[in-house]
């Protein structure tokens, strides 16, 4: 009887796993049938996602999402997310995929899949121009603002793991983190390099600069596990649009430089 129960439990687990695989394997087909794609974008993380002067969504990730929807021949619906809820929104199917300055990391790859890289992001520590900060050790006695659950948070936490006296204040989204620094609540932050000029633009009196680079990450389009058809399509789409220059044009428009040569080749 015990063996029969174990066998039944194993068969049930196998069936559930199979059903789970099928439930995620038809995302591309579902997108095409409904003629709409739901793409999660962080519109509070300029220049990846933001609102322009007319409250219109813009940014490099917005334009990337628009290009993908156009090539698929479907309507685009942007699902606003913040750094911490990108993975939960994907796993609960509130979005078909995520294009939100989503760094490809080993930790995230255990939970979700990514397309081939379509861009890059450098995460840095920023602070006042007059302060000499070149390493994590120089942050002893200082408070650093960061957005919870981002690669900036992960790298900062790892960097100061063996150092005592560094206070990390975690905010729930990039907009709040940036505001904390631009208004003078915090002097230091860990974020994408592109955030530094955004903070200075929000408050020119805040003389903040990049102090040191923590790490450079490739950016990928986040998708659910076992979504082989969608992943194959996205990998090919990225390859085509890197080769024809469209993704590089978007990157140059918002960052002022080209993507790394090895990506374009």
C-alpha positions in Angstrom: 0.0 0.0 0.0 2.8 2.4 0.9 4.5 1.7 -2.5 1.2 2.3 -4.3 0.8 5.7 -2.5 4.3 6.7 -3.3 3.7 5.7 -7.0 0.4 7.6 -7.1 2.0 10.7 -5.6 4.8 10.5 -8.1 2.4 10.2 -11.0 0.3 13.1 -9.7 3.5 15.3 -9.4 4.4 14.3 -13.0 1.0 15.2 -14.3 1.0 18.6 -12.5 4.5 19.3 -13.9 3.3 18.4 -17.4 0.2 20.5 -17.1 2.4 23.4 -15.8 4.6 23.1 -18.8 1.7 23.2 -21.2 0.2 26.2 -19.4 3.2 28.2 -20.2 4.2 26.7 -23.5 1.6 28.5 -25.6 2.2 32.1 -24.6 3.2 33.1 -28.2 0.1 31.5 -29.6 -2.0 33.2 -27.0 -0.5 36.6 -27.9 -1.2 36.1 -31.5 -4.8 34.9 -30.9 -5.7 37.8 -28.7 -3.8 40.2 -30.9 -2.4 41.9 -27.9 0.8 41.5 -26.0 1.1 42.5 -22.3 4.7 43.7 -21.6 5.8 44.7 -18.1 7.9 47.9 -18.1 9.2 50.0 -15.2 8.1 53.5 -16.2 9.7 54.9 -13.1 13.2 54.0 -14.2 14.5 56.7 -16.7 15.7 56.5 -19.3 14.5 52.8 -19.6 10.9 53.8 -18.8 9.4 57.1 -17.9 6.7 59.7 -18.6 7.6 62.6 -20.9 6.4 66.2 -20.5 3.0 65.2 -21.9 2.6 62.3 -19.6 3.3 59.9 -22.5 5.2 56.7 -21.8 8.7 56.8 -23.3 12.2 55.4 -22.8 14.4 52.7 -24.3 12.4 49.8 -22.9 9.1 51.4 -24.0 10.5 51.8 -27.6 11.8 48.2 -27.5 8.4 46.9 -26.4 6.7 49.0 -29.2 9.1 47.5 -31.8 8.4 44.0 -30.6 4.6 44.5 -30.7 4.9 46.0 -34.2 6.9 43.1 -35.5 4.4 40.6 -34.0 1.6 42.6 -35.6 -0.3 42.9 -32.3 -1.4 45.7 -30.0 0.9 46.7 -27.1 -0.4 47.0 -23.6 2.2 48.2 -21.1 1.9 46.7 -17.6 3.6 49.1 -15.2 5.9 47.4 -12.7 8.7 48.3 -10.3 11.9 46.5 -9.7 10.8 44.2 -6.9 7.6 43.0 -8.7 8.9 42.2 -12.1 9.3 38.5 -11.4 6.0 38.1 -9.5 4.1 39.9 -12.3 5.6 37.5 -14.8 5.0 34.3 -12.7 1.4 35.3 -11.9 0.7 36.0 -15.7 -0.1 39.6 -15.2 2.3 40.1 -18.1 3.4 37.9 -21.0 7.0 39.1 -20.7 9.1 41.7 -19.1 11.2 44.4 -20.7 12.2 46.5 -17.7 16.0 47.0 -17.4 16.0 43.4 -16.5 19.6 42.2 -15.8 20.3 38.6 -16.6 21.6 37.0 -13.4 22.2 33.4 -12.2 19.8 33.9 -9.3 17.0 35.1 -11.6 17.7 32.3 -14.1 16.7 29.8 -11.5 13.2 31.1 -11.5 12.6 32.5 -15.0 14.1 32.5 -18.5 15.6 35.3 -20.5 16.0 36.0 -24.2 19.4 36.6 -25.6 20.7 40.0 -24.5 19.3 43.1 -26.3 21.2 45.7 -24.2 23.5 46.2 -21.3 23.3 48.0 -17.9 26.0 49.1 -15.5 25.2 49.3 -11.8 27.2 51.9 -9.9 27.6 53.7 -6.6 27.0 57.4 -6.9 27.6 60.2 -4.4 28.6 63.9 -4.0 31.4 65.1 -6.2 33.5 66.4 -3.3 33.6 63.0 -1.6 36.4 60.6 -2.5 34.7 57.2 -2.8 36.4 54.5 -4.9 35.6 51.3 -3.1 33.0 49.7 -0.9 35.3 50.3 2.1 35.0 54.1 1.5 31.3 53.7 2.3 31.9 52.9 5.9 29.9 55.3 8.1 27.7 56.3 5.2 24.1 55.6 4.2 23.4 54.3 0.7 19.9 54.3 -1.0 18.9 51.5 -3.3 15.8 50.0 -4.8 14.8 46.7 -3.2 15.3 43.5 -5.2 17.3 45.1 -8.1 20.7 44.0 -9.3 22.0 47.2 -7.7 20.7 45.9 -4.3 22.2 42.5 -4.9 25.6 43.9 -5.8 25.7 46.5 -3.0 24.7 43.8 -0.5 27.4 41.5 -1.7 30.0 44.2 -1.9 29.5 45.3 1.8 28.9 41.8 3.1 32.2 41.7 4.9 32.3 45.4 5.8 30.6 46.7 8.9 29.3 50.3 9.3 27.6 50.7 5.9 23.9 51.5 6.2 21.7 50.4 3.3 18.2 52.0 3.0 16.0 50.1 0.6 13.1 51.8 -1.2 10.3 50.0 -3.0 10.8 51.6 -6.5 13.3 53.6 -8.5 11.2 56.7 -8.4 11.3 56.8 -4.6 15.0 56.0 -4.5 15.8 58.8 -6.9 13.6 61.3 -5.1 15.4 60.5 -1.8 18.7 61.5 -3.3 17.5 64.4 -5.4 15.8 66.0 -2.4 18.8 65.5 -0.1 17.3 62.8 2.1 20.2 60.6 1.1 23.6 61.5 -0.3 24.6 58.1 -1.8 22.9 55.6 -4.0 23.4 52.4 -5.8 21.7 52.3 -9.1 22.0 52.0 -12.9 24.5 54.5 -14.2 21.8 56.2 -16.2 20.1 57.2 -12.9 22.9 59.7 -12.0 22.1 62.2 -14.7 18.4 61.8 -14.0 19.0 62.7 -10.3 21.0 65.8 -11.3 18.3 66.8 -13.8 15.6 66.5 -11.2 17.6 68.8 -8.9 20.6 70.6 -10.5 21.9 71.7 -7.1 22.6 68.1 -6.2 26.1 67.6 -7.5 26.1 63.8 -7.7 28.4 61.7 -9.9 29.3 58.1 -10.5 31.9 57.0 -7.9 32.6 53.4 -9.0 31.1 50.7 -11.2 29.9 47.7 -9.2 29.2 45.4 -12.2 28.1 45.4 -15.9 25.1 43.1 -16.8 23.5 42.1 -20.0 19.8 43.0 -20.3 17.3 40.3 -21.4 13.6 40.0 -22.0 12.1 38.0 -19.1 9.8 35.1 -19.8 8.4 32.2 -17.9 10.1 28.8 -17.7 9.2 26.1 -20.3 8.1 28.7 -22.9 10.3 27.4 -25.6 8.4 28.7 -28.6 8.3 32.3 -27.2 12.0 32.1 -26.3 13.0 30.9 -29.7 11.0 33.8 -31.3 12.5 36.4 -29.0 16.1 35.1 -29.5 15.6 35.4 -33.3 14.0 38.8 -33.0 16.8 40.1 -30.9 19.4 38.8 -33.4 17.6 40.3 -36.3 17.1 43.7 -34.7 20.7 43.9 -33.4 21.9 43.1 -36.9 19.7 45.7 -38.7 20.6 48.3 -36.1 17.2 49.1 -34.7 18.0 48.1 -31.1 21.2 49.9 -31.3 19.4 53.0 -32.6 17.1 52.9 -29.5 20.1 52.5 -27.2 22.0 55.4 -28.7 19.0 57.6 -28.6 18.7 57.3 -24.8 22.3 56.6 -23.7 24.3 58.5 -26.2 26.6 55.6 -27.0 26.4 52.4 -29.0 25.9 48.9 -27.7 29.1 46.9 -27.2 30.7 45.8 -30.5 30.6 42.2 -29.6 26.8 42.3 -29.2 26.3 44.0 -32.6 28.6 41.5 -34.3 
